[in-house]
Amino acid sequence: MLIEARVHWRAALGIIVAVAVSVAVAFVISGRGTKMYTAESRLVVTAGLGLTGTGVDLTMAPSVGQSYAELATTRPVLLDVIDRTQLPYDAEELGSRVRVMANPIVPFLTVSMTDEVPERAARVANALAEILVERATIPASGVGAGAEPAKNLLEIVELATEPQTASSPRVMYDTAMAGAATLVTMLALVAALTYVRNERRISRKANE
């Protein structure tokens, strides 16, 4: 019994030490990471004219929104954003920082931009939203009574504001996940070693 107690105590101590070390390492590494800020602007799909120049049924708005979400990350659009906002990086870098998501249920688009500078994150998100609206606008045509007014498929419903808190690194979350992962790993290791030790003990008794 005394030997068993010592084994269990050593296992518990090993688990505690391993978790403490992993938490400390994760906290230090995560805390040293560059702070990134994410700003979001939102658009709504209207009943104007679509990319093909035909009328859009609002029941199809989510799928049409997905088309514009894809358009937002094309090179010509990204280069337009860079030109307007004077960004210090190229289209590939901007593309890795931008996310445009179309809601599959309701006709909304969310434009998000992640950057080290909060003000720049909001400025770029808004610039991209404005460019999408411009590209979704069909100019007025005709004259007199038969004239068609300008129509657009997208409207901005919420401009991005300068984020006050960093979106990454998430120090507390990363630290907690590291501790949890280490705890699970150590418990699994102890369980496996205990199983092997018990099997050997049973085998020795069977051979006596």
N, CA and C of each residue as an Amber inpcrd file, in Angstrom:
protein
   624
   0.8210000  -1.2140000   0.0000000   0.0000000   0.0000000   0.0000000
   0.8540000   1.2610000   0.0000000   1.9660000   1.2050000   0.7750000
   2.8430000   2.3660000   0.8480000   3.4740000   2.6510000  -0.5080000
   3.8430000   1.5730000  -1.2120000   4.4500000   1.7350000  -2.5330000
   3.4400000   2.3340000  -3.5040000   2.1990000   1.8400000  -3.4250000
   1.1460000   2.3520000  -4.2930000   0.9120000   3.8340000  -4.0370000
   0.9050000   4.2120000  -2.7680000   0.6810000   5.6100000  -2.4080000
   1.7900000   6.4930000  -2.9570000   3.0380000   6.0090000  -2.8760000
   4.1620000   6.7670000  -3.3960000   4.0660000   6.9240000  -4.9050000
   3.6500000   5.8740000  -5.5780000   3.5090000   5.9320000  -7.0390000
   2.4470000   6.9490000  -7.4230000   1.3220000   6.9040000  -6.7260000
   0.2470000   7.8410000  -7.0280000   0.6670000   9.2820000  -6.7310000
   1.4020000   9.4710000  -5.6430000   1.8540000  10.8100000  -5.2900000
   2.8300000  11.3510000  -6.3390000   3.7300000  10.5000000  -6.8000000
   4.6780000  10.9260000  -7.8220000   3.9610000  11.2590000  -9.1330000
   2.9590000  10.4720000  -9.4670000   2.1970000  10.7360000 -10.6910000
   1.4680000  12.0700000 -10.5980000   0.8440000  12.3080000  -9.4400000
   0.1190000  13.5610000  -9.2410000   1.0760000  14.7510000  -9.2920000
   2.2380000  14.5880000  -8.6550000   3.2320000  15.6640000  -8.6490000
   3.7460000  15.9290000 -10.0650000   3.9720000  14.8620000 -10.8120000
   4.4320000  15.0320000 -12.1860000   3.4170000  15.7710000 -13.0390000
   2.1260000  15.4520000 -12.8500000   1.0680000  16.1270000 -13.5930000
   1.0320000  17.6110000 -13.2470000   1.1030000  17.9100000 -11.9630000
   1.0580000  19.3060000 -11.5160000   2.2220000  20.1050000 -12.0920000
   3.4220000  19.5240000 -12.0450000   4.6080000  20.2120000 -12.5590000
   4.4890000  20.4340000 -14.0680000   4.0500000  19.4050000 -14.7910000
   3.9320000  19.5180000 -16.2450000   2.9250000  20.5850000 -16.6410000
   1.7820000  20.6070000 -15.9620000   0.7630000  21.6180000 -16.2630000
   1.2750000  23.0120000 -15.9340000   1.9460000  23.1510000 -14.7920000
   2.4670000  24.4590000 -14.3920000   3.4920000  24.9750000 -15.4000000
   4.3720000  24.0890000 -15.8660000   5.3910000  24.4960000 -16.8310000
   4.7490000  24.8940000 -18.1570000   3.7840000  24.1090000 -18.6400000
   3.1480000  24.4130000 -19.9250000   2.3690000  25.7190000 -19.8480000
   1.7120000  25.9740000 -18.7180000   0.9680000  27.2230000 -18.5410000
   1.9220000  28.4150000 -18.5520000   3.0420000  28.2770000 -17.8440000
   4.0140000  29.3750000 -17.7810000   4.6080000  29.6630000 -19.1540000
   4.9740000  28.6090000 -19.8710000   5.5650000  28.7850000 -21.2060000
   4.5610000  29.4150000 -22.1640000   3.3160000  28.9250000 -22.1250000
   2.2860000  29.4700000 -23.0140000   2.0040000  30.9290000 -22.6980000
   1.9990000  31.2720000 -21.4300000   1.7430000  32.6520000 -21.0190000
   2.8360000  33.5810000 -21.5300000   4.0850000  33.1590000 -21.4020000
   5.2050000  33.9950000 -21.8330000   5.2110000  34.1480000 -23.3540000
   5.0600000  33.0350000 -24.0650000   5.0990000  33.0810000 -25.5290000
   3.9400000  33.8980000 -26.0810000   2.7280000  33.6520000 -25.5610000
   1.5530000  34.3800000 -26.0430000   1.6440000  35.8640000 -25.7150000
   2.1580000  36.1710000 -24.5360000   2.2700000  37.5650000 -24.1370000
   3.2530000  38.3630000 -24.9710000   4.2290000  37.6810000 -25.5670000
   5.2330000  38.3590000 -26.3810000   4.7920000  38.5470000 -27.8260000
   3.6680000  37.9410000 -28.1980000   3.1880000  38.0430000 -29.5710000
   2.7480000  39.4550000 -29.9250000   2.8140000  39.7820000 -31.2100000
   2.3910000  41.0970000 -31.6840000   0.8790000  41.2400000 -31.5530000
   0.4330000  42.3340000 -30.9930000  -0.9930000  42.5640000 -30.8390000
  -1.6170000  42.9000000 -32.1920000  -2.7030000  42.2050000 -32.5050000
  -3.4290000  42.4350000 -33.7410000  -4.8510000  42.8770000 -33.4120000
  -5.3690000  43.7930000 -34.2300000  -6.7080000  44.3460000 -34.0030000
  -7.5810000  44.0730000 -35.2240000  -8.8290000  43.7000000 -34.9680000
  -9.7590000  43.3870000 -36.0500000 -10.9400000  44.3450000 -36.0330000
 -11.1980000  44.9690000 -37.1810000 -12.3330000  45.8840000 -37.3360000
 -13.2940000  45.2970000 -38.3580000 -14.5810000  45.5250000 -38.1510000
 -15.5980000  44.9580000 -39.0370000 -16.5900000  46.0100000 -39.5090000
 -16.9340000  45.9350000 -40.7820000 -18.0230000  46.7380000 -41.3500000
 -19.0420000  45.7590000 -41.9150000 -20.3040000  46.1890000 -41.9920000
 -21.3670000  45.2880000 -42.4550000 -22.1640000  45.9230000 -43.5800000
 -22.5290000  45.0730000 -44.5240000 -23.3220000  45.5050000 -45.6660000
 -24.5550000  44.6130000 -45.7830000 -25.5760000  45.1330000 -46.4770000
 -26.7770000  44.3590000 -46.7260000 -27.0220000  44.2820000 -48.2260000
 -27.4910000  43.1250000 -48.6840000 -27.8380000  42.9520000 -50.0900000
 -29.2380000  43.5150000 -50.3040000 -29.3750000  44.4030000 -51.2860000
 -30.6690000  45.0260000 -51.5700000 -31.3150000  44.3680000 -52.7900000
 -32.4330000  44.9020000 -53.2110000 -33.1380000  44.3440000 -54.3760000
 -32.8150000  45.1070000 -55.6480000 -31.5730000  45.5740000 -55.7490000
 -31.1660000  46.3190000 -56.9450000 -30.8270000  45.3870000 -58.0780000
 -29.7530000  45.6630000 -58.7890000 -29.3170000  44.8360000 -59.9050000
 -28.0590000  44.0820000 -59.5230000 -27.9690000  42.8530000 -59.9800000
 -26.8410000  42.0130000 -59.6330000 -25.6550000  42.1690000 -60.5460000
 -24.7060000  41.2770000 -60.3690000 -23.4860000  41.3150000 -61.1750000
 -23.7910000  41.1130000 -62.6560000 -24.8860000  40.3990000 -62.9620000
 -25.2120000  40.1220000 -64.3560000 -26.0530000  41.2300000 -64.9750000
 -26.4680000  42.2340000 -64.1510000 -27.2970000  43.3120000 -64.6570000
 -28.7730000  42.9810000 -64.6200000 -29.1360000  41.8460000 -64.0430000
 -30.5370000  41.4640000 -63.9330000 -31.0420000  41.7240000 -62.5240000
 -32.3520000  41.8160000 -62.3680000 -32.9310000  42.0440000 -61.0620000
 -32.6570000  40.8870000 -60.1260000 -32.5740000  41.1760000 -58.8470000
 -32.2470000  40.1610000 -57.8550000 -33.4190000  39.9570000 -56.9140000
 -33.8910000  38.7250000 -56.8220000 -34.9260000  38.3640000 -55.8660000
 -34.2610000  38.2770000 -54.4990000 -34.8440000  38.9160000 -53.5020000
 -34.2220000  38.9250000 -52.1840000 -34.1010000  37.5300000 -51.5880000
 -34.8960000  36.5790000 -52.0730000 -34.7400000  35.2150000 -51.5750000
 -33.4080000  34.6170000 -52.0170000 -32.8150000  35.2140000 -53.0720000
 -31.5190000  34.7520000 -53.5560000 -30.3790000  35.6240000 -53.0390000
 -30.7160000  36.5790000 -52.1850000 -29.7120000  37.5290000 -51.7180000
 -28.5110000  36.8800000 -51.0490000 -28.6940000  35.8530000 -50.1890000
 -27.5070000  35.2470000 -49.5690000 -26.5110000  34.7020000 -50.5810000
 -27.0080000  34.0460000 -51.6510000 -26.0890000  33.5040000 -52.6540000
 -25.4440000  34.6250000 -53.4600000 -26.1930000  35.7010000 -53.7020000
 -25.6130000  36.8400000 -54.3950000 -24.5500000  37.4900000 -53.5100000
 -24.8340000  37.5410000 -52.2150000 -23.8500000  38.0820000 -51.2750000
 -22.5650000  37.2970000 -51.3000000 -22.6640000  35.9830000 -51.4630000
 -21.4630000  35.1580000 -51.5350000 -20.6320000  35.5110000 -52.7610000
 -21.2970000  35.8800000 -53.8480000 -20.5740000  36.2900000 -55.0510000
 -19.7420000  37.5390000 -54.7800000 -20.3150000  38.4680000 -54.0610000
 -19.5730000  39.6880000 -53.7390000 -18.5020000  39.4400000 -52.6850000
 -18.7290000  38.4560000 -51.8340000 -17.6930000  38.0890000 -50.8630000
 -16.4610000  37.5630000 -51.6000000 -16.6800000  36.7970000 -52.6580000
 -15.5650000  36.3030000 -53.4670000 -14.9020000  37.4460000 -54.2350000
 -15.7160000  38.3540000 -54.7510000 -15.1880000  39.4920000 -55.4960000
 -14.2730000  40.3490000 -54.6220000 -14.6180000  40.4590000 -53.3500000
 -13.8840000  41.3530000 -52.4440000 -12.4140000  40.9960000 -52.2980000
 -12.0860000  39.7260000 -52.4810000 -10.6940000  39.3140000 -52.2890000
  -9.9580000  39.0730000 -53.6030000 -10.5220000  39.5640000 -54.7070000
  -9.8120000  39.4680000 -55.9820000  -8.7230000  40.5330000 -56.0420000
  -7.7150000  40.2940000 -56.8400000  -6.5630000  41.2000000 -56.8960000
  -6.9350000  42.6310000 -57.2990000  -7.7920000  42.8520000 -58.3090000
  -8.1310000  44.2360000 -58.6810000  -8.7630000  45.0180000 -57.5220000
  -9.6360000  44.3580000 -56.7690000 -10.2780000  45.0380000 -55.6350000
  -9.2590000  45.3310000 -54.5470000  -8.4100000  44.3670000 -54.2470000
  -7.3910000  44.5760000 -53.2150000  -6.4290000  45.6970000 -53.5980000
  -6.0510000  45.7540000 -54.8650000  -5.1580000  46.8260000 -55.3260000
  -5.8430000  48.1860000 -55.2140000  -7.1430000  48.2080000 -55.4620000
  -7.9050000  49.4490000 -55.3080000  -7.8940000  49.8980000 -53.8550000
  -8.0590000  48.9580000 -52.9330000  -8.0190000  49.2780000 -51.4980000
  -6.6520000  49.8380000 -51.1210000  -5.5910000  49.1890000 -51.5950000
  -4.2300000  49.6320000 -51.2850000  -3.9910000  51.0440000 -51.8130000
  -4.4740000  51.3250000 -53.0120000  -4.2890000  52.6390000 -53.6130000
  -5.0100000  53.7270000 -52.8080000  -6.1990000  53.4130000 -52.3300000
  -6.9750000  54.4190000 -51.6050000  -6.4810000  54.6420000 -50.1760000
  -5.9790000  53.6020000 -49.5670000  -5.5870000  53.7100000 -48.1560000
  -4.0820000  53.8110000 -47.9480000  -3.3270000  53.7200000 -49.0480000
  -1.8600000  53.8350000 -48.9740000  -1.2570000  52.8360000 -47.9790000
  -1.6300000  51.5790000 -48.1560000  -1.1440000  50.5390000 -47.2570000
   0.3270000  50.2240000 -47.5150000   1.0460000  49.8000000 -46.4730000
   2.4750000  49.5050000 -46.6250000   2.7640000  48.0870000 -47.0810000
   1.7580000  47.3490000 -47.5520000   2.0020000  45.9850000 -48.0150000
   1.2520000  45.7100000 -49.3100000   1.5570000  44.5570000 -49.9360000
   1.0150000  44.2540000 -51.2600000  -0.3320000  43.5390000 -51.1740000
  -0.8600000  43.1850000 -52.3610000  -2.1920000  42.5780000 -52.4230000
  -2.2290000  41.2240000 -51.7240000  -1.1400000  40.4520000 -51.8310000
  -1.1190000  39.1420000 -51.1910000  -1.1990000  39.2800000 -49.6800000
  -0.4590000  40.2220000 -49.1330000  -0.4850000  40.4470000 -47.6930000
  -1.8530000  40.9460000 -47.2470000  -2.4260000  41.8580000 -48.0100000
  -3.7570000  42.3680000 -47.6740000  -4.7890000  41.2460000 -47.7240000
  -4.6830000  40.3900000 -48.7290000  -5.6220000  39.2840000 -48.8520000
  -5.5870000  38.3470000 -47.6620000  -4.4150000  38.2130000 -47.0460000
  -4.2970000  37.3350000 -45.8770000  -4.8670000  37.9780000 -44.6100000
  -5.0680000  39.2940000 -44.6530000  -5.5750000  40.0150000 -43.4810000
  -7.0740000  40.3160000 -43.5670000  -7.6390000  40.1410000 -44.7400000
  -9.0430000  40.4880000 -44.9690000  -9.9080000  39.2360000 -45.0070000
 -11.0890000  39.3310000 -44.4140000 -12.0780000  38.2600000 -44.5150000
 -13.4290000  38.8850000 -44.8360000 -14.0970000  38.3420000 -45.8370000
 -15.4380000  38.8130000 -46.1860000 -16.3610000  37.6020000 -46.1490000
 -17.3230000  37.6190000 -45.2530000 -18.2030000  36.4760000 -45.0560000
 -19.6390000  36.8500000 -45.3690000 -20.2890000  36.0030000 -46.1520000
 -21.6990000  36.1820000 -46.4790000 -22.5310000  35.2880000 -45.5710000
 -23.5320000  35.8740000 -44.9360000 -24.4190000  35.0850000 -44.0930000
 -25.2670000  34.1740000 -44.9830000 -25.3000000  32.8610000 -44.7260000
 -26.0410000  31.9440000 -45.5940000 -27.5580000  32.0030000 -45.4240000
 -28.0240000  32.7190000 -44.4000000 -29.4630000  32.7610000 -44.1110000
 -30.0640000  34.1280000 -44.4050000 -29.4100000  35.1720000 -43.9140000
 -29.9150000  36.5270000 -44.1160000 -28.9580000  37.2810000 -45.0400000
 -29.4530000  38.3120000 -45.7680000 -28.6260000  38.9830000 -46.7950000
 -27.6250000  39.9960000 -46.2440000 -26.6720000  39.5250000 -45.4460000
 -25.6740000  40.4210000 -44.8840000 -24.2720000  39.9440000 -45.2280000
 -23.3890000  40.9320000 -45.4100000 -21.9690000  40.6730000 -45.6110000
 -21.1950000  41.3190000 -44.4680000 -20.1840000  40.6200000 -43.9810000
 -19.3180000  41.1730000 -42.9480000 -17.9020000  41.2770000 -43.5020000
 -17.3730000  42.4840000 -43.4940000 -16.0090000  42.7300000 -43.9670000
 -15.1300000  42.9580000 -42.7490000 -14.1150000  42.1270000 -42.5680000
 -13.2210000  42.2820000 -41.4220000 -11.7820000  42.4500000 -41.8920000
 -11.0540000  43.2710000 -41.1760000  -9.6490000  43.5520000 -41.4900000
  -8.8420000  43.4820000 -40.2010000  -7.7280000  42.7550000 -40.2430000
  -6.8650000  42.6040000 -39.0740000  -5.5330000  43.2870000 -39.3290000
  -5.1100000  44.1050000 -38.3800000  -3.8750000  44.8740000 -38.5670000
  -3.2650000  45.1900000 -37.1970000  -1.9770000  45.5330000 -37.2230000
  -1.3090000  45.9190000 -35.9780000  -1.7730000  47.2850000 -35.4740000
  -2.2990000  48.0990000 -36.3850000  -2.7400000  49.4580000 -36.0460000
  -4.2690000  49.5110000 -36.0440000  -4.9040000  49.7860000 -34.9080000
  -6.3710000  49.7900000 -34.8360000  -7.0290000  50.7250000 -35.8400000
  -6.4990000  51.9230000 -35.9830000  -7.0890000  52.9090000 -36.8900000
  -7.0300000  52.4230000 -38.3280000  -5.9260000  51.7890000 -38.6960000
  -5.7640000  51.3070000 -40.0680000  -6.7010000  50.1250000 -40.3330000
  -6.9170000  49.2990000 -39.3410000  -7.8410000  48.1700000 -39.5070000
  -9.2310000  48.6680000 -39.8530000  -9.7040000  49.6930000 -39.1270000
 -11.0370000  50.2420000 -39.3940000 -11.0760000  50.9450000 -40.7440000
 -10.0180000  51.6870000 -41.0660000  -9.9750000  52.4410000 -42.3190000
 -10.0270000  51.5100000 -43.5350000  -9.3060000  50.4160000 -43.4710000
  -9.2670000  49.4770000 -44.5950000 -10.5930000  48.7310000 -44.7200000
 -11.1740000  48.3230000 -43.5980000 -12.4700000  47.6240000 -43.6400000
 -13.5320000  48.5130000 -44.2800000 -13.5230000  49.7880000 -43.9350000
 -14.5050000  50.7090000 -44.5110000 -14.2270000  50.9840000 -45.9920000
 -12.9600000  51.0890000 -46.3440000 -12.6140000  51.3270000 -47.7480000
 -13.0570000  50.1500000 -48.6210000 -12.8450000  48.9350000 -48.1290000
 -13.2540000  47.7610000 -48.8990000 -14.7750000  47.7090000 -49.0340000
 -15.4850000  48.0480000 -47.9650000 -16.9530000  48.0660000 -48.0240000
 -17.4410000  49.0900000 -49.0440000 -16.8170000  50.2560000 -49.0430000
 -17.2140000  51.3080000 -49.9940000 -16.9300000  50.8900000 -51.4340000
 -15.8210000  50.2120000 -51.6570000 -15.4840000  49.7590000 -53.0090000
 -16.4850000  48.7050000 -53.4840000 -16.9040000  47.8340000 -52.6060000
 -17.8930000  46.8280000 -52.9750000 -19.2180000  47.4800000 -53.3690000
 -19.6160000  48.5120000 -52.6190000 -20.8530000  49.2220000 -52.9490000
 -20.7350000  49.8750000 -54.3200000 -19.5910000  50.4840000 -54.5770000
 -19.3740000  51.1290000 -55.8770000 -19.4420000  50.1250000 -57.0140000
 -18.8540000  48.9640000 -56.8210000 -18.8380000  47.9550000 -57.8780000
 -20.2020000  47.2860000 -58.0470000 -21.0670000  47.4370000 -57.0510000
 -22.4060000  46.8570000 -57.1360000 -23.4370000  47.8800000 -57.5940000
 -22.9920000  49.0800000 -57.9460000 -23.9040000  50.1400000 -58.3590000
 -24.0440000  50.1750000 -59.8810000 -25.2710000  50.1790000 -60.3380000
 -25.5680000  50.2950000 -61.7620000 -25.9680000  51.7490000 -62.0260000
 -25.2450000  52.4670000 -62.8750000 -25.5460000  53.8860000 -63.1080000
 -26.9050000  54.0850000 -63.7690000 -27.4330000  55.2910000 -63.6150000
 -28.7150000  55.6410000 -64.2460000 -28.5790000  55.5700000 -65.7610000
 -29.6900000  55.2470000 -66.4190000 -29.6680000  55.1450000 -67.8790000
 -30.9630000  55.7180000 -68.4420000 -30.9030000  56.1380000 -69.6960000
 -32.0960000  56.6650000 -70.3600000 -32.3810000  58.0970000 -69.9560000
 -33.3860000  58.6850000 -70.5820000 -33.7920000  60.0570000 -70.2830000
 -35.3170000  60.1340000 -70.2360000 -35.7870000  61.1760000 -69.6440000
 -37.2290000  61.4200000 -69.6180000 -37.9790000  60.4090000 -68.7790000
 -39.2140000  60.1310000 -69.1740000 -40.0740000  59.2620000 -68.3890000
 -39.5700000  57.8270000 -68.3520000 -38.8200000  57.4330000 -69.3800000
 -38.3280000  56.0580000 -69.4190000 -36.9670000  55.8700000 -68.7710000
 -36.4710000  56.9240000 -68.1240000 -35.1440000  56.8370000 -67.5150000
 -35.1440000  55.8560000 -66.3410000 -34.0620000  55.1200000 -66.2170000
 -33.8810000  54.1880000 -65.1090000 -32.9330000  54.8200000 -64.0910000
 -33.3600000  54.9590000 -62.8440000 -32.4770000  55.5350000 -61.8300000
 -31.3300000  54.5940000 -61.4930000 -30.2970000  55.1400000 -60.9150000
 -29.1610000  54.3160000 -60.4990000 -29.6250000  53.3190000 -59.4400000
 -29.1010000  52.1030000 -59.5330000 -29.4670000  51.0580000 -58.5770000
 -28.1990000  50.4030000 -58.0560000 -28.2760000  49.9130000 -56.8740000
 -27.1270000  49.2100000 -56.3330000 -27.5750000  47.9610000 -55.5900000
 -26.6790000  46.9990000 -55.5170000 -26.9900000  45.7250000 -54.8940000
 -26.5900000  45.6990000 -53.4260000 -25.6680000  46.5450000 -53.0420000
 -25.1710000  46.5430000 -51.6690000 -25.3150000  47.9150000 -51.0300000
 -25.5560000  47.9230000 -49.7320000 -25.5840000  49.1540000 -48.9520000
 -24.8570000  48.9080000 -47.6420000 -24.0920000  49.9020000 -47.2070000
 -23.3960000  49.7890000 -45.9240000 -24.3850000  50.0880000 -44.8040000
 -24.4760000  49.1930000 -43.8570000 -25.3810000  49.4050000 -42.7290000
 -24.6160000  49.7120000 -41.4430000 -23.3260000  49.3890000 -41.4300000
 -22.5220000  49.6710000 -40.2330000 -21.0600000  49.8320000 -40.6310000
 -20.5200000  51.0150000 -40.3880000 -19.1100000  51.2560000 -40.6650000
 -18.2520000  50.7260000 -39.5220000 -17.0540000  50.2940000 -39.8640000
 -16.1250000  49.8040000 -38.8480000 -15.6440000  50.9580000 -37.9770000
 -15.4650000  50.6800000 -36.7150000 -14.8910000  51.6490000 -35.7820000
 -13.5530000  51.1200000 -35.2790000 -12.7360000  52.0080000 -34.8000000
 -11.4130000  51.6280000 -34.3270000 -11.5240000  50.6840000 -33.1320000
 -11.0360000  49.4550000 -33.2290000 -11.1440000  48.5020000 -32.1120000
 -10.3170000  48.9520000 -30.9120000 -10.8610000  48.7390000 -29.7330000
 -10.1850000  49.1560000 -28.5130000  -9.3590000  48.0450000 -27.8740000
  -9.6930000  46.8080000 -28.1890000  -8.9620000  45.6700000 -27.6220000
  -8.4200000  44.7920000 -28.7430000  -7.3190000  44.1460000 -28.4750000
  -6.6710000  43.2870000 -29.4670000  -7.4590000  41.9950000 -29.6560000
  -7.5150000  41.5300000 -30.8900000  -8.1780000  40.2550000 -31.1810000
  -7.2200000  39.0790000 -31.0000000  -5.9310000  39.3640000 -31.0240000
  -4.9080000  38.3530000 -30.7670000  -3.6110000  39.0640000 -30.3590000
  -2.7190000  38.4190000 -29.6280000  -2.9060000  37.0750000 -29.0900000
  -3.8960000  37.0750000 -27.9160000  -4.6090000  35.9600000 -27.7430000
  -5.5400000  35.8050000 -26.6230000  -4.7900000  35.1050000 -25.4980000
  -4.1090000  35.8870000 -24.7020000  -3.1660000  35.3390000 -23.7200000
  -3.8360000  34.3660000 -22.7620000  -4.9300000  34.7690000 -22.1440000
  -5.5750000  33.9170000 -21.1510000  -6.1520000  32.6590000 -21.7960000
  -6.7370000  32.8170000 -22.9730000  -7.3100000  31.6600000 -23.6720000
  -6.2110000  30.6750000 -24.0700000  -5.1410000  31.2020000 -24.6750000
  -4.0460000  30.3380000 -25.0990000  -3.4190000  29.6190000 -23.9070000
  -3.2630000  30.3490000 -22.7960000  -2.6780000  29.7540000 -21.5970000
  -3.5610000  28.6530000 -21.0420000  -4.8700000  28.9240000 -20.9770000
  -5.8010000  27.9210000 -20.4650000  -5.8270000  26.6740000 -21.3510000
  -5.8060000  26.8700000 -22.6720000  -5.8310000  25.7300000 -23.5860000
  -4.5540000  24.8980000 -23.4560000  -3.4150000  25.5650000 -23.2730000
  -2.1590000  24.8380000 -23.1050000  -2.1930000  23.9990000 -21.8300000
  -2.7030000  24.5910000 -20.7480000  -2.8150000  23.8540000 -19.4910000
  -3.7560000  22.6700000 -19.6060000  -4.8890000  22.8670000 -20.2600000
  -5.8720000  21.7930000 -20.4170000  -5.3140000  20.6580000 -21.2700000
  -4.6360000  21.0360000 -22.3590000  -4.0680000  20.0160000 -23.2470000
  -3.0010000  19.1940000 -22.5250000  -2.1700000  19.8650000 -21.7440000
  -1.1320000  19.1510000 -20.9950000  -1.7440000  18.2430000 -19.9480000
  -2.7900000  18.7250000 -19.2690000  -3.4570000  17.9150000 -18.2490000
  -4.0350000  16.6370000 -18.8510000  -4.7200000  16.7810000 -19.9750000
  -5.3130000  15.6060000 -20.6450000  -4.2300000  14.6340000 -21.0800000
  -3.1470000  15.1640000 -21.6420000  -2.0470000  14.3110000 -22.1000000
  -1.4080000  13.5520000 -20.9470000  -1.1740000  14.2420000 -19.8440000
  -0.5400000  13.6060000 -18.6920000  -1.4470000  12.5560000 -18.0660000
  -2.7430000  12.8480000 -17.9800000  -3.6790000  11.8670000 -17.4210000
  -3.7260000  10.6150000 -18.2910000  -3.7130000  10.8160000 -19.6150000
  -3.7160000   9.6720000 -20.5250000  -2.4410000   8.8560000 -20.3730000
  -1.3060000   9.5540000 -20.2030000  -0.0260000   8.8700000 -20.0350000
   0.0000000   8.0690000 -18.7430000  -0.4810000   8.6680000 -17.6540000
  -0.5280000   7.9730000 -16.3630000  -1.4390000   6.7560000 -16.4500000
  -2.5920000   6.9170000 -17.1050000  -3.5250000   5.7950000 -17.2490000
  -2.8800000   4.6530000 -18.0280000  -2.1440000   5.0040000 -19.0930000
  -1.4900000   3.9750000 -19.9080000  -0.4050000   3.2510000 -19.1100000
   0.3970000   4.0140000 -18.3570000   1.4630000   3.4030000 -17.5560000
   0.8820000   2.5320000 -16.4490000  -0.2020000   2.9870000 -15.8570000
  -0.8520000   2.2020000 -14.8060000  -1.3850000   0.8910000 -15.3670000
  -1.9560000   0.9670000 -16.5480000  -2.4860000  -0.2390000 -17.1870000
  -1.3640000  -1.2380000 -17.4720000  -0.2540000  -0.7310000 -18.0210000
   0.8790000  -1.6160000 -18.3290000   1.4310000  -2.2380000 -17.0610000
   1.5590000  -1.4330000 -16.0000000   2.0920000  -1.9490000 -14.7370000
   1.1800000  -3.0230000 -14.1430000  -0.1120000  -2.8080000 -14.1990000
  -1.0600000  -3.7950000 -13.6730000  -1.0280000  -5.0810000 -14.4850000
  -0.8850000  -4.9480000 -15.8130000  -0.8130000  -6.1400000 -16.6540000
   0.4320000  -6.9590000 -16.3370000   1.5370000  -6.2890000 -16.1110000
   2.7650000  -7.0020000 -15.7620000   2.6170000  -7.6950000 -14.4070000
   1.9540000  -7.0180000 -13.4640000   1.7630000  -7.5960000 -12.1380000
   0.8950000  -8.8550000 -12.2320000  -0.1650000  -8.7710000 -13.0350000
  -1.0280000  -9.9290000 -13.2110000  -0.2830000 -11.0720000 -13.8720000
   0.5720000 -10.7220000 -14.8250000   1.3440000 -11.7460000 -15.5220000
   2.3310000 -12.4450000 -14.5870000   2.9690000 -11.6630000 -13.7090000
   3.9310000 -12.2610000 -12.7630000   3.2230000 -13.1860000 -11.8020000
   2.0600000 -12.7710000 -11.2970000   1.3110000 -13.6230000 -10.3580000
   0.8530000 -14.9040000 -11.0220000   0.5200000 -14.8000000 -12.3130000
   0.0590000 -15.9900000 -13.0130000   1.1830000 -16.9840000 -13.2280000
   2.4240000 -16.4900000 -13.2860000   3.5770000 -17.3670000 -13.5200000
   4.1490000 -17.9400000 -12.2270000   3.7380000 -17.3990000 -11.0830000
   4.2600000 -17.8960000  -9.8060000   3.6590000 -19.2340000  -9.4350000
